[in-house]
Amino acid sequence: MSNTDRDFIRAAIAEDLGHGDVTTDSTVDEHAIGKAEIVAKQDLIVCGQALAALVFNELATQRGVLLAYDAVVPDGTRVTPKTVIARLQGPLRVILTAERTALNLLMKLSGIATNVRTFVDAAGPGGPRVVDTRKTTPLLRDFEKMAVRAGGGRNHRHALYDGVLIKDNHVVAAGGVTNAITRAKAHAHHLLRIECEVTTLAQLDEALDCGVDALLLDNMNDELLAAAVKQARARDPRVVLEASGNMTAERIARIKHLGLDLVSAGGLIHQARWVDLSLEVL
């Protein structure tokens, strides 16, 4: 874990702890040592073990004590209800005070991973790769994209600085597809690919005329999407084809045979629901 991750965990602990855990400190002896387990309460894909361990160990370090966190099940594993995913041993005050912060991270990230797996399963082994977007929670992007990988998906560009993606508003602001791609090519260094969003076959042809590296086929219905793939492949077999817009697991299963390279969906992250996990002191 990086120093940035540790700073985030410290801030998360401080947010919940404030000036002290008045419940635990008043009911649990400061010298009490015990064991606990984190248990799945539903079918899910595990993600966030390292962060959960960091929460418990950071609080233990702050208090000058030792705690052991054993990640029984690694990230990316599918588990069923009642599966023990982690075991802890150490001061019970630390375990109980850090419990909610650690579980919140595990439940959120495992929820994303679980949601992603439904999309990946729909695409199948021979279908398009399932990738995320920049529709992430501010300051939690690294963790959420980690959860996408745990679910079997892939990451799109990380942020604004590591890839050129010309969207519809860029096209309007630049005065058209050709202007936008030409300016991007003049500005970007040779290692950056240039992708352009298109919504019509005419825009697709214009982008290919400009030598674009990848096409984002956005908000096309199934019929138009099939025509776009056929037209693009006929003109330039090397171009990377990504489809986006209203992508659900059900739709991916329906279009996986079209020959797309990628399907991207913001819903991998922003439509994911937290899963149910609990910590039980033994």
NUKE-40793 format. One record per residue (C-alpha): residue number from 1; x, z, y; residue in one letter. Coordinates in steps of 0.1 Angstrom, whole numbers. Each point is the difference from the previous one (the first is absolute). Layout:
BEGIN
  nr    px    pz    py rest
 NUM     X     Z     Y    A
...
# end
This chain:
BEGIN
  nr    px    pz    py rest
   1     0     0     0    M
   2    12    -8    35    S
   3     4    23    29    N
   4   -31   -17    15    T
   5   -20    10   -31    D
   6    12    35     2    R
   7    -9     2    37    D
   8   -35   -12    -9    F
   9    -4    26   -28    I
  10    12    27    23    R
  11   -26   -10    26    A
  12   -27    -2   -26    A
  13     8    35   -12    I
  14     1    13    35    A
  15   -34   -15     8    E
  16   -17    19   -29    D
  17    21    32     1    L
  18     0     7    37    G
  19    12    36     5    H
  20    -6     9   -36    G
  21   -23    -2   -31    D
  22   -21    30     7    V
  23   -20    -3   -33    T
  24    30    -3   -24    T
  25    22    24    19    D
  26   -27    27    -1    S
  27   -10    -4   -37    T
  28    32   -11   -19    V
  29    30    22    -4    D
  30    31   -15    17    E
  31    20     5   -32    H
  32   -25   -15   -24    A
  33    13   -29   -21    I
  34   -22   -23   -20    G
  35    -8   -34   -14    K
  36   -25   -27    10    A
  37   -11   -34   -11    E
  38   -13   -30    19    I
  39   -28   -16   -20    V
  40   -18   -33     3    A
  41   -38     3     1    K
  42    -7   -38    -4    Q
  43    16   -32   -11    D
  44    27    -9    25    L
  45    34   -15     7    I
  46    25    27    10    V
  47    20    -4    32    C
  48    17    25    23    G
  49    19    22   -23    Q
  50    32     0    20    A
  51   -19     9    32    L
  52   -19    28   -17    A
  53    32    14   -14    A
  54    15    -2    35    L
  55   -29    20    15    V
  56     5    29   -25    F
  57    37     0     2    N
  58     1    -3    38    E
  59   -21    31     4    L
  60    20    18   -27    A
  61    32    -9    19    T
  62   -14    13    32    Q
  63    -7    33   -16    R
  64    33     2   -18    G
  65   -14    -1   -36    V
  66     2   -23   -29    L
  67   -29   -21   -15    L
  68     0   -25   -29    A
  69   -23   -31     2    Y
  70    -1   -20   -32    D
  71   -17   -34     4    A
  72   -13    -4   -35    V
  73   -15   -34     7    V
  74    19   -26    21    P
  75   -15   -20    28    D
  76   -18   -31   -12    G
  77   -14    16   -31    T
  78   -36    -3    -9    R
  79   -14    34   -11    V
  80   -34    13   -12    T
  81   -19    32    10    P
  82    17    33   -10    K
  83    34   -16     0    T
  84    27    24    13    V
  85    21   -21    25    I
  86    23    27    13    A
  87    11    36    -8    R
  88    13    26    24    L
  89    18    33    -3    Q
  90    10    23    28    G
  91   -13    24    26    P
  92   -38    -1     0    L
  93    -2     4    38    R
  94    19   -33     4    V
  95   -20   -18   -27    I
  96   -33    11    16    L
  97    10    -6    36    T
  98    13   -35    -7    A
  99   -27    -9   -24    E
 100   -24   -18    23    R
 101    26   -21    19    T
 102    16   -12   -32    A
 103   -34    -7   -17    L
 104   -12   -19    31    N
 105    30   -24    -2    L
 106    -4    -4   -38    L
 107   -37    -7     3    M
 108     3   -25    28    K
 109    29   -20   -15    L
 110   -13     1   -35    S
 111   -34   -12    14    G
 112    18   -30    15    I
 113    19    -7   -32    A
 114   -32     3   -21    T
 115   -18   -25    23    N
 116    29   -24     0    V
 117     1    -1   -38    R
 118   -36   -14    -1    T
 119    11   -29    22    F
 120    31    -6   -21    V
 121   -19     1   -33    D
 122   -25   -25    15    A
 123    28   -24     8    A
 124    14     3   -35    G
 125    36    -8   -12    P
 126    -3   -37     9    G
 127   -18     3    33    G
 128    11     4    36    P
 129    21    30    11    R
 130   -21    26    18    V
 131    16    11    33    V
 132    -9    25    27    D
 133    -2    -5    38    T
 134     9    20    31    R
 135   -34    17     0    K
 136    16    33    -7    T
 137    -3    35    15    T
 138    24     4    29    P
 139    31    19   -11    L
 140   -11    -1   -37    L
 141     9   -36    -6    R
 142    30     7   -22    D
 143   -20    23   -23    F
 144   -30   -23    -2    E
 145    21   -30    -8    K
 146    17    21   -27    M
 147   -34     7   -14    A
 148    -7   -38    -1    V
 149    31    -5   -21    R
 150   -10    29   -23    A
 151   -33   -18    -6    G
 152    18   -31   -10    G
 153    -4   -19    33    G
 154    26   -15    22    R
 155     9     6    37    N
 156    -5   -26    27    H
 157    22     2    30    R
 158     6    37    10    H
 159    -5    -3    37    A
 160     2   -24    30    L
 161    38    -3    -2    Y
 162     6   -13   -35    D
 163   -21   -32    -2    G
 164   -17   -26    21    V
 165   -38    -1    -6    L
 166   -18   -22    25    I
 167   -36    12     1    K
 168   -30   -16    17    D
 169     5    18    33    N
 170    36   -12     1    H
 171   -12   -36    -5    V
 172   -25     4    29    V
 173    26    17    23    A
 174    26   -26    -8    A
 175   -23   -30     5    G
 176    -3   -11   -36    G
 177    15     0   -34    V
 178    28   -24     8    T
 179    11    19    31    N
 180    -1    33   -18    A
 181    21   -12   -30    I
 182    25   -19    22    T
 183     6    30    22    R
 184     3    23   -30    A
 185    26   -23   -16    K
 186    20    -1    32    A
 187     0    38     2    H
 188     3    12   -36    A
 189    34     2   -18    H
 190     5   -21   -31    H
 191    -7    27   -24    L
 192   -36     6    13    L
 193   -28   -19   -17    R
 194   -28   -12    22    I
 195   -35     4   -11    E
 196   -30   -13    19    C
 197   -37     9    -4    E
 198   -24   -30    -4    V
 199   -37     0    -3    T
 200    -7   -38    -4    T
 201    16   -29   -19    L
 202     9   -16    34    A
 203    20    31    10    Q
 204    16     0   -35    L
 205    12   -36     5    D
 206    13     8    35    E
 207    20    30   -13    A
 208    15   -20   -28    L
 209    10   -28    24    D
 210    20    27    18    C
 211    18    10   -32    G
 212   -15    35    -3    V
 213    14    21   -29    D
 214   -33    17    -9    A
 215   -37    -4     7    L
 216   -25    29     3    L
 217   -33   -15   -11    L
 218   -23    23    19    D
 219   -37     7    -4    N
 220    -7   -31   -20    M
 221   -28    -2   -25    N
 222     8    -8   -36    D
 223    -7   -37     4    E
 224    22    -4    31    L
 225    27    22   -15    L
 226     2   -23   -31    A
 227     2   -31    22    A
 228    27    16    22    A
 229    22     8   -30    V
 230    -4   -35   -14    K
 231     8   -16    33    Q
 232    30    23     7    A
 233    15    -5   -35    R
 234    -3   -38     3    A
 235    18     0    33    R
 236    27    27    -5    D
 237     2    17   -34    P
 238    26    24    13    R
 239   -22    16    27    V
 240   -11    36    -8    V
 241   -38     3    -1    L
 242   -16    33     9    E
 243   -38     6     1    A
 244   -15    29    20    S
 245   -34    10    14    G
 246   -28    17   -20    N
 247    23     5   -30    M
 248   -16    23   -26    T
 249    10     5   -36    A
 250   -30   -20   -11    E
 251     9   -30    23    R
 252    36     0   -11    I
 253   -11    -3   -36    A
 254   -21   -29    10    R
 255    27   -19    19    I
 256    31     9   -20    K
 257     1   -34   -17    H
 258     4   -20    33    L
 259    38     1     2    G
 260     5    25    28    L
 261    33    18     3    D
 262   -14    31    17    L
 263   -32    17     9    V
 264     1    27    27    S
 265   -25    27     7    A
 266    -1    27    26    G
 267   -26    17   -23    G
 268    28     9   -24    L
 269     7    29    24    I
 270   -28     4    25    H
 271   -28    -2   -26    Q
 272    17    23   -25    A
 273   -17    33    -8    R
 274    19    32    -7    W
 275     1    10   -37    V
 276    -7    35   -13    D
 277    29    23    -9    L
 278     1    37    -3    S
 279    27    27    -1    L
 280    -6    28   -25    E
 281    21    32    -1    V
 282     6    10   -36    L
# end
